[in-house]
Amino acid sequence: MNERRLLVWLPLILVLLLAAGFAVVLNRPSQGPAIATNTVTMIDLPVPSFALAGAAAENPHQDQIIGLTDQDMAVGTDSGLALVNFFASWCAPCRIEHPFLMRLAREGVVPLYGIAYRDTGENAATYLVDAGNPYARVGLDPDGD
């Protein structure tokens, strides 16, 4: 009978011990950042050299994604600032932020450049046709490089 009683209570005891362990670990003072933080090292430095392809010629919306290079970004406003946005047709948060990017483009505050991240040219171009294209130029980064 004692063994049966132990088998009934053992799962509950194990769950309580596990919960107590999580509580201790999560509530102890941090020994440093839990997530590695990268410092911004590009302040006051030119954009590194890069070249991203445009959409394929057989794409019906190839004019939406015409390619993007570091030279395209050298031309900006008087402030020398530009906004580079990574987006994808499959990205739900991108769809949420898109109206704000469209407003920024309409107001002309800063030039916007887009990089279609891990997306196909056809899907990204169709997304920009459907939602509107706020970008001065767009390049493809299908492999996320």
N, CA, C and O atoms as CSV, one atom per row, in Angstrom:
chain,resi,resn,atom,element,x,y,z
A,1,MET,N,N,0.813,-1.194,0.000
A,1,MET,CA,C,0.000,0.000,0.000
A,1,MET,C,C,0.858,1.260,0.000
A,1,MET,O,O,0.524,2.233,-0.677
A,2,ASN,N,N,1.965,1.257,0.753
A,2,ASN,CA,C,2.847,2.409,0.786
A,2,ASN,C,C,3.473,2.680,-0.582
A,2,ASN,O,O,3.646,3.832,-0.981
A,3,GLU,N,N,3.809,1.609,-1.287
A,3,GLU,CA,C,4.395,1.777,-2.624
A,3,GLU,C,C,3.388,2.407,-3.579
A,3,GLU,O,O,3.754,3.257,-4.391
A,4,ARG,N,N,2.125,1.999,-3.491
A,4,ARG,CA,C,1.084,2.568,-4.346
A,4,ARG,C,C,0.881,4.048,-4.049
A,4,ARG,O,O,0.746,4.871,-4.955
A,5,ARG,N,N,0.864,4.357,-2.788
A,5,ARG,CA,C,0.684,5.752,-2.381
A,5,ARG,C,C,1.846,6.607,-2.904
A,5,ARG,O,O,1.638,7.734,-3.352
A,6,LEU,N,N,3.055,6.072,-2.847
A,6,LEU,CA,C,4.233,6.775,-3.351
A,6,LEU,C,C,4.126,6.983,-4.859
A,6,LEU,O,O,4.457,8.061,-5.354
A,7,LEU,N,N,3.674,5.980,-5.589
A,7,LEU,CA,C,3.516,6.105,-7.039
A,7,LEU,C,C,2.466,7.146,-7.412
A,7,LEU,O,O,2.578,7.775,-8.463
A,8,VAL,N,N,1.471,7.338,-6.595
A,8,VAL,CA,C,0.445,8.343,-6.859
A,8,VAL,C,C,1.016,9.741,-6.656
A,8,VAL,O,O,0.748,10.640,-7.452
A,9,TRP,N,N,1.785,9.928,-5.616
A,9,TRP,CA,C,2.306,11.252,-5.271
A,9,TRP,C,C,3.614,11.599,-5.989
A,9,TRP,O,O,3.965,12.777,-6.060
A,10,LEU,N,N,4.329,10.639,-6.510
A,10,LEU,CA,C,5.630,10.883,-7.130
A,10,LEU,C,C,5.568,11.865,-8.307
A,10,LEU,O,O,6.407,12.764,-8.359
A,11,PRO,N,N,4.631,11.750,-9.249
A,11,PRO,CA,C,4.584,12.740,-10.340
A,11,PRO,C,C,4.356,14.160,-9.837
A,11,PRO,O,O,4.982,15.097,-10.332
A,12,LEU,N,N,3.473,14.331,-8.865
A,12,LEU,CA,C,3.215,15.655,-8.320
A,12,LEU,C,C,4.459,16.221,-7.647
A,12,LEU,O,O,4.776,17.399,-7.812
A,13,ILE,N,N,5.157,15.390,-6.896
A,13,ILE,CA,C,6.382,15.824,-6.223
A,13,ILE,C,C,7.436,16.233,-7.251
A,13,ILE,O,O,8.115,17.245,-7.076
A,14,LEU,N,N,7.571,15.461,-8.308
A,14,LEU,CA,C,8.554,15.792,-9.351
A,14,LEU,C,C,8.218,17.112,-10.043
A,14,LEU,O,O,9.111,17.918,-10.302
A,15,VAL,N,N,6.954,17.335,-10.340
A,15,VAL,CA,C,6.532,18.590,-10.975
A,15,VAL,C,C,6.798,19.767,-10.040
A,15,VAL,O,O,7.266,20.813,-10.489
A,16,LEU,N,N,6.511,19.615,-8.765
A,16,LEU,CA,C,6.756,20.694,-7.807
A,16,LEU,C,C,8.251,20.993,-7.668
A,16,LEU,O,O,8.649,22.154,-7.575
A,17,LEU,N,N,9.074,19.945,-7.655
A,17,LEU,CA,C,10.529,20.156,-7.599
A,17,LEU,C,C,11.036,20.858,-8.844
A,17,LEU,O,O,11.881,21.748,-8.758
A,18,LEU,N,N,10.526,20.464,-9.994
A,18,LEU,CA,C,10.920,21.108,-11.244
A,18,LEU,C,C,10.506,22.574,-11.257
A,18,LEU,O,O,11.289,23.433,-11.661
A,19,ALA,N,N,9.287,22.870,-10.819
A,19,ALA,CA,C,8.813,24.248,-10.758
A,19,ALA,C,C,9.654,25.070,-9.786
A,19,ALA,O,O,9.980,26.222,-10.069
A,20,ALA,N,N,10.003,24.487,-8.648
A,20,ALA,CA,C,10.845,25.191,-7.674
A,20,ALA,C,C,12.224,25.468,-8.271
A,20,ALA,O,O,12.785,26.544,-8.062
A,21,GLY,N,N,12.765,24.514,-9.002
A,21,GLY,CA,C,14.066,24.717,-9.643
A,21,GLY,C,C,14.021,25.842,-10.663
A,21,GLY,O,O,14.924,26.678,-10.707
A,22,PHE,N,N,12.970,25.870,-11.488
A,22,PHE,CA,C,12.825,26.954,-12.453
A,22,PHE,C,C,12.695,28.296,-11.748
A,22,PHE,O,O,13.297,29.279,-12.179
A,23,ALA,N,N,11.928,28.353,-10.683
A,23,ALA,CA,C,11.736,29.601,-9.950
A,23,ALA,C,C,13.054,30.112,-9.386
A,23,ALA,O,O,13.329,31.310,-9.437
A,24,VAL,N,N,13.861,29.219,-8.854
A,24,VAL,CA,C,15.158,29.628,-8.307
A,24,VAL,C,C,16.063,30.166,-9.411
A,24,VAL,O,O,16.677,31.221,-9.254
A,25,VAL,N,N,16.147,29.443,-10.522
A,25,VAL,CA,C,17.031,29.853,-11.615
A,25,VAL,C,C,16.575,31.166,-12.237
A,25,VAL,O,O,17.401,32.029,-12.535
A,26,LEU,N,N,15.274,31.326,-12.433
A,26,LEU,CA,C,14.765,32.534,-13.085
A,26,LEU,C,C,14.801,33.762,-12.187
A,26,LEU,O,O,14.801,34.886,-12.688
A,27,ASN,N,N,14.832,33.575,-10.889
A,27,ASN,CA,C,14.807,34.714,-9.976
A,27,ASN,C,C,16.158,35.092,-9.401
A,27,ASN,O,O,16.246,36.052,-8.636
A,28,ARG,N,N,17.204,34.374,-9.742
A,28,ARG,CA,C,18.510,34.753,-9.205
A,28,ARG,C,C,19.081,35.923,-10.007
A,28,ARG,O,O,18.735,36.099,-11.175
A,29,PRO,N,N,19.949,36.722,-9.390
A,29,PRO,CA,C,20.524,37.874,-10.094
A,29,PRO,C,C,21.334,37.419,-11.301
A,29,PRO,O,O,21.996,36.381,-11.294
A,30,SER,N,N,21.247,38.234,-12.317
A,30,SER,CA,C,21.943,37.917,-13.563
A,30,SER,C,C,23.445,38.132,-13.410
A,30,SER,O,O,23.885,39.066,-12.740
A,31,GLN,N,N,24.211,37.269,-14.029
A,31,GLN,CA,C,25.672,37.392,-14.023
A,31,GLN,C,C,26.156,38.197,-15.231
A,31,GLN,O,O,27.361,38.311,-15.453
A,32,GLY,N,N,25.266,38.731,-15.978
A,32,GLY,CA,C,25.572,39.469,-17.202
A,32,GLY,C,C,24.354,39.392,-18.095
A,32,GLY,O,O,23.308,38.886,-17.688
A,33,PRO,N,N,24.484,39.891,-19.306
A,33,PRO,CA,C,23.318,39.851,-20.178
A,33,PRO,C,C,22.932,38.412,-20.511
A,33,PRO,O,O,23.785,37.584,-20.830
A,34,ALA,N,N,21.636,38.132,-20.432
A,34,ALA,CA,C,21.149,36.795,-20.761
A,34,ALA,C,C,21.263,36.534,-22.252
A,34,ALA,O,O,21.460,35.397,-22.681
A,35,ILE,N,N,21.140,37.586,-23.030
A,35,ILE,CA,C,21.259,37.483,-24.481
A,35,ILE,C,C,22.500,38.266,-24.877
A,35,ILE,O,O,22.720,39.383,-24.409
A,36,ALA,N,N,23.295,37.678,-25.732
A,36,ALA,CA,C,24.500,38.367,-26.178
A,36,ALA,C,C,24.109,39.659,-26.881
A,36,ALA,O,O,23.234,39.660,-27.747
A,37,THR,N,N,24.744,40.735,-26.516
A,37,THR,CA,C,24.442,42.014,-27.150
A,37,THR,C,C,25.587,42.384,-28.068
A,37,THR,O,O,26.761,42.237,-27.728
A,38,ASN,N,N,25.221,42.858,-29.217
A,38,ASN,CA,C,26.211,43.316,-30.179
A,38,ASN,C,C,26.278,44.831,-30.099
A,38,ASN,O,O,25.245,45.500,-30.087
A,39,THR,N,N,27.460,45.363,-30.045
A,39,THR,CA,C,27.589,46.801,-30.051
A,39,THR,C,C,27.544,47.276,-31.494
A,39,THR,O,O,27.975,46.572,-32.407
A,40,VAL,N,N,27.031,48.448,-31.682
A,40,VAL,CA,C,26.953,49.010,-33.020
A,40,VAL,C,C,28.335,49.523,-33.385
A,40,VAL,O,O,28.849,50.453,-32.763
A,41,THR,N,N,28.917,48.923,-34.374
A,41,THR,CA,C,30.268,49.314,-34.771
A,41,THR,C,C,30.283,50.082,-36.076
A,41,THR,O,O,31.354,50.414,-36.584
A,42,MET,N,N,29.123,50.370,-36.625
A,42,MET,CA,C,29.051,51.045,-37.924
A,42,MET,C,C,28.792,52.547,-37.804
A,42,MET,O,O,28.585,53.210,-38.820
A,43,ILE,N,N,28.798,53.091,-36.608
A,43,ILE,CA,C,28.536,54.512,-36.435
A,43,ILE,C,C,29.650,55.307,-37.094
A,43,ILE,O,O,30.834,55.051,-36.871
A,44,ASP,N,N,29.253,56.274,-37.908
A,44,ASP,CA,C,30.178,57.167,-38.627
A,44,ASP,C,C,31.082,56.437,-39.609
A,44,ASP,O,O,32.128,56.963,-39.991
A,45,LEU,N,N,30.701,55.246,-40.017
A,45,LEU,CA,C,31.455,54.497,-41.009
A,45,LEU,C,C,30.621,54.333,-42.266
A,45,LEU,O,O,29.393,54.302,-42.188
A,46,PRO,N,N,31.259,54.228,-43.419
A,46,PRO,CA,C,30.490,54.030,-44.649
A,46,PRO,C,C,29.855,52.644,-44.685
A,46,PRO,O,O,30.279,51.732,-43.976
A,47,VAL,N,N,28.848,52.507,-45.510
A,47,VAL,CA,C,28.179,51.219,-45.694
A,47,VAL,C,C,29.168,50.248,-46.317
A,47,VAL,O,O,29.851,50.607,-47.276
A,48,PRO,N,N,29.264,49.030,-45.802
A,48,PRO,CA,C,30.182,48.058,-46.402
A,48,PRO,C,C,29.751,47.709,-47.824
A,48,PRO,O,O,28.577,47.838,-48.172
A,49,SER,N,N,30.682,47.276,-48.622
A,49,SER,CA,C,30.388,46.919,-50.002
A,49,SER,C,C,29.496,45.695,-50.063
A,49,SER,O,O,29.737,44.701,-49.378
A,50,PHE,N,N,28.466,45.776,-50.886
A,50,PHE,CA,C,27.593,44.634,-51.122
A,50,PHE,C,C,26.847,44.855,-52.427
A,50,PHE,O,O,26.757,45.978,-52.921
A,51,ALA,N,N,26.323,43.791,-52.971
A,51,ALA,CA,C,25.495,43.846,-54.174
A,51,ALA,C,C,24.449,42.748,-54.072
A,51,ALA,O,O,24.782,41.570,-53.938
A,52,LEU,N,N,23.188,43.141,-54.135
A,52,LEU,CA,C,22.085,42.185,-54.081
A,52,LEU,C,C,21.340,42.216,-55.410
A,52,LEU,O,O,21.079,43.283,-55.966
A,53,ALA,N,N,21.008,41.054,-55.901
A,53,ALA,CA,C,20.343,40.927,-57.194
A,53,ALA,C,C,18.920,41.455,-57.148
A,53,ALA,O,O,18.338,41.650,-56.081
A,54,GLY,N,N,18.380,41.680,-58.334
A,54,GLY,CA,C,16.981,42.040,-58.476
A,54,GLY,C,C,16.151,40.800,-58.757
A,54,GLY,O,O,16.643,39.674,-58.676
A,55,ALA,N,N,14.894,41.021,-59.085
A,55,ALA,CA,C,14.003,39.905,-59.403
A,55,ALA,C,C,14.332,39.354,-60.781
A,55,ALA,O,O,14.880,40.063,-61.625
A,56,ALA,N,N,14.002,38.113,-61.003
A,56,ALA,CA,C,14.272,37.466,-62.288
A,56,ALA,C,C,13.438,38.105,-63.395
A,56,ALA,O,O,12.353,38.632,-63.148
A,57,ALA,N,N,13.956,38.049,-64.600
A,57,ALA,CA,C,13.302,38.684,-65.747
A,57,ALA,C,C,11.916,38.104,-66.021
A,57,ALA,O,O,11.045,38.812,-66.525
A,58,GLU,N,N,11.696,36.828,-65.697
A,58,GLU,CA,C,10.386,36.222,-65.951
A,58,GLU,C,C,9.354,36.582,-64.895
A,58,GLU,O,O,8.188,36.208,-65.022
A,59,ASN,N,N,9.759,37.297,-63.859
A,59,ASN,CA,C,8.848,37.725,-62.806
A,59,ASN,C,C,7.951,38.837,-63.354
A,59,ASN,O,O,8.462,39.822,-63.887
A,60,PRO,N,N,6.622,38.702,-63.237
A,60,PRO,CA,C,5.738,39.746,-63.774
A,60,PRO,C,C,5.884,41.085,-63.038
A,60,PRO,O,O,5.484,42.124,-63.565
A,61,HIS,N,N,6.442,41.069,-61.849
A,61,HIS,CA,C,6.610,42.312,-61.081
A,61,HIS,C,C,8.090,42.615,-60.863
A,61,HIS,O,O,8.471,43.120,-59.807
A,62,GLN,N,N,8.914,42.315,-61.843
A,62,GLN,CA,C,10.355,42.485,-61.664
A,62,GLN,C,C,10.747,43.935,-61.401
A,62,GLN,O,O,11.803,44.187,-60.820
A,63,ASP,N,N,9.927,44.884,-61.810
A,63,ASP,CA,C,10.249,46.295,-61.583
A,63,ASP,C,C,10.178,46.683,-60.109
A,63,ASP,O,O,10.653,47.756,-59.738
A,64,GLN,N,N,9.591,45.828,-59.255
A,64,GLN,CA,C,9.518,46.114,-57.826
A,64,GLN,C,C,10.851,45.842,-57.136
A,64,GLN,O,O,11.194,46.510,-56.161
A,65,ILE,N,N,11.593,44.875,-57.633
A,65,ILE,CA,C,12.859,44.485,-57.009
A,65,ILE,C,C,13.941,44.593,-58.069
A,65,ILE,O,O,14.162,43.663,-58.845
A,66,ILE,N,N,14.609,45.732,-58.094
A,66,ILE,CA,C,15.556,46.007,-59.181
A,66,ILE,C,C,17.006,45.832,-58.760
A,66,ILE,O,O,17.914,46.090,-59.550
A,67,GLY,N,N,17.232,45.399,-57.535
A,67,GLY,CA,C,18.596,45.202,-57.042
A,67,GLY,C,C,19.028,46.356,-56.163
A,67,GLY,O,O,18.466,47.450,-56.225
A,68,LEU,N,N,20.028,46.102,-55.347
A,68,LEU,CA,C,20.497,47.102,-54.392
A,68,LEU,C,C,21.982,46.903,-54.169
A,68,LEU,O,O,22.439,45.781,-53.951
A,69,THR,N,N,22.735,47.991,-54.222
A,69,THR,CA,C,24.170,47.935,-53.947
A,69,THR,C,C,24.521,49.001,-52.923
A,69,THR,O,O,23.703,49.862,-52.597
A,70,ASP,N,N,25.734,48.934,-52.425
A,70,ASP,CA,C,26.199,49.948,-51.485
A,70,ASP,C,C,26.221,51.328,-52.137
A,70,ASP,O,O,26.063,52.332,-51.442
A,71,GLN,N,N,26.412,51.402,-53.441
A,71,GLN,CA,C,26.437,52.686,-54.139
A,71,GLN,C,C,25.067,53.356,-54.145
A,71,GLN,O,O,24.974,54.583,-54.111
A,72,ASP,N,N,24.008,52.555,-54.189
A,72,ASP,CA,C,22.656,53.116,-54.153
A,72,ASP,C,C,22.420,53.871,-52.849
A,72,ASP,O,O,21.725,54.886,-52.831
A,73,MET,N,N,22.986,53.384,-51.789
A,73,MET,CA,C,22.759,53.982,-50.479
A,73,MET,C,C,23.662,55.183,-50.221
A,73,MET,O,O,23.482,55.883,-49.225
A,74,ALA,N,N,24.619,55.430,-51.093
A,74,ALA,CA,C,25.507,56.577,-50.918
A,74,ALA,C,C,24.758,57.882,-51.166
A,74,ALA,O,O,25.162,58.938,-50.678
A,75,VAL,N,N,23.672,57.806,-51.921
A,75,VAL,CA,C,22.862,58.986,-52.205
A,75,VAL,C,C,21.710,59.002,-51.228
A,75,VAL,O,O,20.881,58.092,-51.229
A,76,GLY,N,N,21.647,60.016,-50.400
A,76,GLY,CA,C,20.584,60.086,-49.391
A,76,GLY,C,C,20.137,61.511,-49.203
A,76,GLY,O,O,20.237,62.331,-50.115
A,77,THR,N,N,19.652,61.802,-48.040
A,77,THR,CA,C,19.212,63.153,-47.730
A,77,THR,C,C,20.422,63.985,-47.297
A,77,THR,O,O,21.549,63.493,-47.255
A,78,ASP,N,N,20.169,65.225,-46.984
A,78,ASP,CA,C,21.248,66.104,-46.521
A,78,ASP,C,C,21.887,65.568,-45.244
A,78,ASP,O,O,23.069,65.798,-44.988
A,79,SER,N,N,21.103,64.856,-44.450
A,79,SER,CA,C,21.621,64.326,-43.200
A,79,SER,C,C,22.544,63.135,-43.422
A,79,SER,O,O,23.301,62.764,-42.525
A,80,GLY,N,N,22.489,62.530,-44.610
A,80,GLY,CA,C,23.302,61.358,-44.878
A,80,GLY,C,C,22.723,60.087,-44.285
A,80,GLY,O,O,23.384,59.049,-44.285
A,81,LEU,N,N,21.490,60.152,-43.775
A,81,LEU,CA,C,20.851,58.993,-43.171
A,81,LEU,C,C,19.990,58.255,-44.179
A,81,LEU,O,O,19.461,58.848,-45.118
A,82,ALA,N,N,19.861,56.971,-43.973
A,82,ALA,CA,C,18.956,56.148,-44.765
A,82,ALA,C,C,18.453,55.032,-43.864
A,82,ALA,O,O,19.112,54.655,-42.894
A,83,LEU,N,N,17.286,54.511,-44.192
A,83,LEU,CA,C,16.727,53.409,-43.432
A,83,LEU,C,C,16.749,52.168,-44.317
A,83,LEU,O,O,16.219,52.171,-45.428
A,84,VAL,N,N,17.367,51.116,-43.808
A,84,VAL,CA,C,17.398,49.836,-44.508
A,84,VAL,C,C,16.499,48.881,-43.731
A,84,VAL,O,O,16.725,48.619,-42.550
A,85,ASN,N,N,15.486,48.370,-44.406
A,85,ASN,CA,C,14.524,47.486,-43.759
A,85,ASN,C,C,14.598,46.095,-44.383
A,85,ASN,O,O,14.535,45.940,-45.603
A,86,PHE,N,N,14.732,45.094,-43.526
A,86,PHE,CA,C,14.686,43.709,-43.969
A,86,PHE,C,C,13.239,43.251,-43.847
A,86,PHE,O,O,12.615,43.425,-42.800
A,87,PHE,N,N,12.712,42.671,-44.908
A,87,PHE,CA,C,11.318,42.237,-44.909
A,87,PHE,C,C,11.210,40.925,-45.676
A,87,PHE,O,O,12.157,40.492,-46.333
A,88,ALA,N,N,10.032,40.301,-45.578
A,88,ALA,CA,C,9.748,39.098,-46.342
A,88,ALA,C,C,8.242,38.964,-46.504
A,88,ALA,O,O,7.473,39.437,-45.666
A,89,SER,N,N,7.831,38.324,-47.571
A,89,SER,CA,C,6.402,38.143,-47.816
A,89,SER,C,C,5.774,37.223,-46.775
A,89,SER,O,O,4.572,37.311,-46.525
A,90,TRP,N,N,6.553,36.355,-46.172
A,90,TRP,CA,C,6.053,35.396,-45.179
A,90,TRP,C,C,6.082,35.940,-43.756
A,90,TRP,O,O,5.659,35.248,-42.830
A,91,CYS,N,N,6.560,37.135,-43.563
A,91,CYS,CA,C,6.801,37.701,-42.232
A,91,CYS,C,C,5.577,38.478,-41.735
A,91,CYS,O,O,5.228,39.520,-42.290
A,92,ALA,N,N,4.923,37.956,-40.676
A,92,ALA,CA,C,3.737,38.622,-40.117
A,92,ALA,C,C,4.060,40.007,-39.529
A,92,ALA,O,O,3.313,40.948,-39.793
A,93,PRO,N,N,5.141,40.175,-38.742
A,93,PRO,CA,C,5.446,41.515,-38.228
A,93,PRO,C,C,5.749,42.524,-39.342
A,93,PRO,O,O,5.514,43.721,-39.180
A,94,CYS,N,N,6.271,42.034,-40.469
A,94,CYS,CA,C,6.543,42.931,-41.598
A,94,CYS,C,C,5.246,43.525,-42.137
A,94,CYS,O,O,5.205,44.690,-42.534
A,95,ARG,N,N,4.207,42.731,-42.147
A,95,ARG,CA,C,2.909,43.217,-42.621
A,95,ARG,C,C,2.330,44.255,-41.647
A,95,ARG,O,O,1.628,45.178,-42.059
A,96,ILE,N,N,2.627,44.096,-40.374
A,96,ILE,CA,C,2.146,45.048,-39.378
A,96,ILE,C,C,2.878,46.387,-39.510
A,96,ILE,O,O,2.259,47.444,-39.394
A,97,GLU,N,N,4.191,46.345,-39.750
A,97,GLU,CA,C,4.960,47.588,-39.824
A,97,GLU,C,C,4.870,48.269,-41.187
A,97,GLU,O,O,5.269,49.426,-41.326
A,98,HIS,N,N,4.350,47.566,-42.191
A,98,HIS,CA,C,4.347,48.105,-43.551
A,98,HIS,C,C,3.619,49.446,-43.694
A,98,HIS,O,O,4.125,50.322,-44.395
A,99,PRO,N,N,2.460,49.648,-43.066
A,99,PRO,CA,C,1.806,50.963,-43.180
A,99,PRO,C,C,2.676,52.108,-42.646
A,99,PRO,O,O,2.619,53.223,-43.166
A,100,PHE,N,N,3.466,51.841,-41.628
A,100,PHE,CA,C,4.352,52.882,-41.094
A,100,PHE,C,C,5.458,53.205,-42.084
A,100,PHE,O,O,5.845,54.364,-42.229
A,101,LEU,N,N,5.962,52.196,-42.761
A,101,LEU,CA,C,6.983,52.428,-43.786
A,101,LEU,C,C,6.391,53.200,-44.960
A,101,LEU,O,O,7.047,54.076,-45.524
A,102,MET,N,N,5.166,52.881,-45.326
A,102,MET,CA,C,4.502,53.621,-46.404
A,102,MET,C,C,4.352,55.099,-46.025
A,102,MET,O,O,4.540,55.979,-46.865
A,103,ARG,N,N,4.015,55.364,-44.767
A,103,ARG,CA,C,3.891,56.754,-44.314
A,103,ARG,C,C,5.236,57.463,-44.342
A,103,ARG,O,O,5.323,58.615,-44.765
A,104,LEU,N,N,6.285,56.781,-43.894
A,104,LEU,CA,C,7.621,57.369,-43.958
A,104,LEU,C,C,8.005,57.711,-45.397
A,104,LEU,O,O,8.585,58.766,-45.657
A,105,ALA,N,N,7.684,56.825,-46.318
A,105,ALA,CA,C,8.005,57.070,-47.729
A,105,ALA,C,C,7.226,58.268,-48.265
A,105,ALA,O,O,7.774,59.096,-48.993
A,106,ARG,N,N,5.942,58.356,-47.903
A,106,ARG,CA,C,5.128,59.492,-48.355
A,106,ARG,C,C,5.671,60.809,-47.820
A,106,ARG,O,O,5.716,61.804,-48.542
A,107,GLU,N,N,6.087,60.817,-46.547
A,107,GLU,CA,C,6.582,62.047,-45.932
A,107,GLU,C,C,7.980,62.398,-46.409
A,107,GLU,O,O,8.398,63.549,-46.283
A,108,GLY,N,N,8.709,61.437,-46.952
A,108,GLY,CA,C,10.039,61.704,-47.499
A,108,GLY,C,C,11.067,62.123,-46.459
A,108,GLY,O,O,12.007,62.850,-46.780
A,109,VAL,N,N,10.907,61.682,-45.237
A,109,VAL,CA,C,11.813,62.060,-44.153
A,109,VAL,C,C,13.213,61.501,-44.395
A,109,VAL,O,O,14.215,62.193,-44.216
A,110,VAL,N,N,13.258,60.264,-44.794
A,110,VAL,CA,C,14.529,59.578,-44.985
A,110,VAL,C,C,14.337,58.563,-46.123
A,110,VAL,O,O,13.268,57.962,-46.232
A,111,PRO,N,N,15.338,58.367,-46.954
A,111,PRO,CA,C,15.179,57.360,-48.005
A,111,PRO,C,C,15.111,55.957,-47.409
A,111,PRO,O,O,15.844,55.633,-46.475
A,112,LEU,N,N,14.229,55.133,-47.955
A,112,LEU,CA,C,14.047,53.762,-47.485
A,112,LEU,C,C,14.561,52.795,-48.538
A,112,LEU,O,O,14.284,52.939,-49.729
A,113,TYR,N,N,15.311,51.812,-48.076
A,113,TYR,CA,C,15.802,50.743,-48.935
A,113,TYR,C,C,15.354,49.428,-48.315
A,113,TYR,O,O,15.368,49.271,-47.094
A,114,GLY,N,N,14.960,48.495,-49.156
A,114,GLY,CA,C,14.467,47.227,-48.670
A,114,GLY,C,C,15.353,46.073,-49.083
A,114,GLY,O,O,15.948,46.074,-50.160
A,115,ILE,N,N,15.429,45.089,-48.208
A,115,ILE,CA,C,16.128,43.846,-48.515
A,115,ILE,C,C,15.164,42.710,-48.218
A,115,ILE,O,O,14.762,42.505,-47.073
A,116,ALA,N,N,14.795,41.969,-49.265
A,116,ALA,CA,C,13.889,40.827,-49.127
A,116,ALA,C,C,14.701,39.671,-48.570
A,116,ALA,O,O,15.507,39.068,-49.277
A,117,TYR,N,N,14.484,39.372,-47.314
A,117,TYR,CA,C,15.268,38.411,-46.554
A,117,TYR,C,C,14.675,37.012,-46.660
A,117,TYR,O,O,13.514,36.789,-46.317
A,118,ARG,N,N,15.481,36.078,-47.135
A,118,ARG,CA,C,15.063,34.670,-47.263
A,118,ARG,C,C,13.708,34.537,-47.938
A,118,ARG,O,O,12.811,33.857,-47.439
A,119,ASP,N,N,13.577,35.191,-49.067
A,119,ASP,CA,C,12.333,35.191,-49.814
A,119,ASP,C,C,12.660,35.024,-51.288
A,119,ASP,O,O,13.795,35.247,-51.709
A,120,THR,N,N,11.673,34.636,-52.060
A,120,THR,CA,C,11.868,34.550,-53.506
A,120,THR,C,C,11.534,35.901,-54.119
A,120,THR,O,O,10.771,36.685,-53.553
A,121,GLY,N,N,12.112,36.159,-55.275
A,121,GLY,CA,C,11.834,37.414,-55.961
A,121,GLY,C,C,10.371,37.563,-56.312
A,121,GLY,O,O,9.805,38.650,-56.196
A,122,GLU,N,N,9.756,36.471,-56.741
A,122,GLU,CA,C,8.349,36.523,-57.129
A,122,GLU,C,C,7.448,36.817,-55.939
A,122,GLU,O,O,6.556,37.660,-56.037
A,123,ASN,N,N,7.665,36.139,-54.818
A,123,ASN,CA,C,6.833,36.376,-53.630
A,123,ASN,C,C,7.032,37.774,-53.071
A,123,ASN,O,O,6.063,38.444,-52.715
A,124,ALA,N,N,8.277,38.219,-52.991
A,124,ALA,CA,C,8.553,39.549,-52.447
A,124,ALA,C,C,7.968,40.634,-53.353
A,124,ALA,O,O,7.395,41.608,-52.866
A,125,ALA,N,N,8.112,40.467,-54.663
A,125,ALA,CA,C,7.582,41.462,-55.595
A,125,ALA,C,C,6.061,41.507,-55.547
A,125,ALA,O,O,5.477,42.590,-55.578
A,126,THR,N,N,5.413,40.355,-55.472
A,126,THR,CA,C,3.953,40.317,-55.380
A,126,THR,C,C,3.489,40.983,-54.088
A,126,THR,O,O,2.494,41.708,-54.082
A,127,TYR,N,N,4.210,40.737,-52.994
A,127,TYR,CA,C,3.885,41.391,-51.715
A,127,TYR,C,C,3.956,42.909,-51.854
A,127,TYR,O,O,3.072,43.616,-51.370
A,128,LEU,N,N,4.997,43.413,-52.512
A,128,LEU,CA,C,5.151,44.863,-52.667
A,128,LEU,C,C,4.091,45.452,-53.589
A,128,LEU,O,O,3.667,46.591,-53.391
A,129,VAL,N,N,3.663,44.701,-54.583
A,129,VAL,CA,C,2.581,45.180,-55.454
A,129,VAL,C,C,1.282,45.253,-54.657
A,129,VAL,O,O,0.542,46.232,-54.757
A,130,ASP,N,N,1.008,44.223,-53.872
A,130,ASP,CA,C,-0.242,44.166,-53.104
A,130,ASP,C,C,-0.278,45.198,-51.974
A,130,ASP,O,O,-1.295,45.864,-51.778
A,131,ALA,N,N,0.818,45.332,-51.237
A,131,ALA,CA,C,0.836,46.203,-50.049
A,131,ALA,C,C,1.322,47.612,-50.355
A,131,ALA,O,O,1.085,48.532,-49.572
A,132,GLY,N,N,1.995,47.789,-51.476
A,132,GLY,CA,C,2.607,49.069,-51.817
A,132,GLY,C,C,4.104,48.987,-51.587
A,132,GLY,O,O,4.564,48.292,-50.681
A,133,ASN,N,N,4.857,49.690,-52.401
A,133,ASN,CA,C,6.315,49.638,-52.304
A,133,ASN,C,C,6.848,50.963,-51.777
A,133,ASN,O,O,6.879,51.948,-52.516
A,134,PRO,N,N,7.270,51.011,-50.517
A,134,PRO,CA,C,7.779,52.251,-49.955
A,134,PRO,C,C,9.266,52.487,-50.249
A,134,PRO,O,O,9.800,53.542,-49.906
A,135,TYR,N,N,9.929,51.531,-50.871
A,135,TYR,CA,C,11.380,51.558,-50.985
A,135,TYR,C,C,11.857,52.227,-52.268
A,135,TYR,O,O,11.244,52.085,-53.326
A,136,ALA,N,N,12.970,52.962,-52.153
A,136,ALA,CA,C,13.603,53.545,-53.334
A,136,ALA,C,C,14.206,52.441,-54.195
A,136,ALA,O,O,14.128,52.487,-55.423
A,137,ARG,N,N,14.804,51.456,-53.548
A,137,ARG,CA,C,15.365,50.297,-54.235
A,137,ARG,C,C,15.222,49.095,-53.315
A,137,ARG,O,O,15.185,49.231,-52.092
A,138,VAL,N,N,15.140,47.904,-53.930
A,138,VAL,CA,C,14.986,46.672,-53.174
A,138,VAL,C,C,15.920,45.637,-53.759
A,138,VAL,O,O,16.036,45.500,-54.977
A,139,GLY,N,N,16.593,44.905,-52.869
A,139,GLY,CA,C,17.456,43.807,-53.288
A,139,GLY,C,C,16.994,42.507,-52.656
A,139,GLY,O,O,16.283,42.504,-51.652
A,140,LEU,N,N,17.411,41.405,-53.262
A,140,LEU,CA,C,17.055,40.076,-52.767
A,140,LEU,C,C,18.219,39.458,-51.988
A,140,LEU,O,O,19.371,39.501,-52.419
A,141,ASP,N,N,17.894,38.895,-50.857
A,141,ASP,CA,C,18.848,38.112,-50.077
A,141,ASP,C,C,18.207,36.754,-49.793
A,141,ASP,O,O,17.791,36.490,-48.665
A,142,PRO,N,N,18.123,35.886,-50.815
A,142,PRO,CA,C,17.369,34.641,-50.655
A,142,PRO,C,C,17.964,33.662,-49.653
A,142,PRO,O,O,17.236,32.839,-49.098
A,143,ASP,N,N,19.275,33.729,-49.407
A,143,ASP,CA,C,19.915,32.800,-48.485
A,143,ASP,C,C,20.146,33.389,-47.097
A,143,ASP,O,O,20.666,32.700,-46.220
A,144,GLY,N,N,19.775,34.632,-46.882
A,144,GLY,CA,C,19.965,35.267,-45.582
A,144,GLY,C,C,21.417,35.579,-45.286
A,144,GLY,O,O,21.833,35.567,-44.127
A,145,ASP,N,N,22.199,35.862,-46.332
A,145,ASP,CA,C,23.613,36.165,-46.147
A,145,ASP,C,C,23.840,37.612,-45.766
A,145,ASP,O,O,24.982,38.027,-45.573
